[in-house]
């Protein structure tokens, strides 16, 4: 019988430590160093048994964990210059928190990279610069420069500046209305069995753009059968009401 061993791969020793911490729901600032060390060494033995080369950084972290474990077993804690007890795990926790912070943004950078790869690159910039340089022959012109040529360049620049100032400017102004907002507006007018004339809606906001949006909103509401209309006498007028309201046409 054949069997298969699936071994999760981690990008580094801190990745493995974070896995153990998240798996067992441990407090990263109060790591049970004995358990983490045993789990870490167990994973390294598994890598060795499956003939996976153990990277030197894993060995370094394993040695650090064992050193911290040994320090925590000593009866005499280390004290700093102020007489406070030094936690042997402090530096390890600091590195883990920093690693976790950077790891949390990796997915965002990966998505940005994927989006960037979908974009088309500009033309060959180096080729364009080389082509422009060959056409202008800047070095040759600099060797034979005089006041007249400088004045001609100045006049060209000023003419170009004036031409840019006279170019028409197109200002795009977004409409202050949307179909969805005007649909809500129309429905609020006929809510509760009320009816409203189209002329009344026009008089409330006689702006041309508002009229267009209101008319399109009425058409959409008719299409999805949320309102009904009744034609009245006169030109360009009709009554708007909720679907299912039975009323007689009004003069």
Protein Blocks (a to p, Z undefined) as FASTA:
>chain_A
ZZdddddddfbfklmmmmmmmmnopafklccfklmmmmmmmmmmmmmmnopacdfklmmm
mmmmmmmmmmmmpmbdcddfkopacdfklmmmmmmmmmmmmmmmmmmmmmmmmmmmmpcc
dddfklmmmmmmmmnommlmmmmgcfklmmmmmmmmmmmmmmmmmpccddddddfbdfkl
mmmmmmmmmgghiacdfklmmmmmmcfklmmmmmmmmmmmmmnopaccdddedehiacdd
dehiacdddZZ
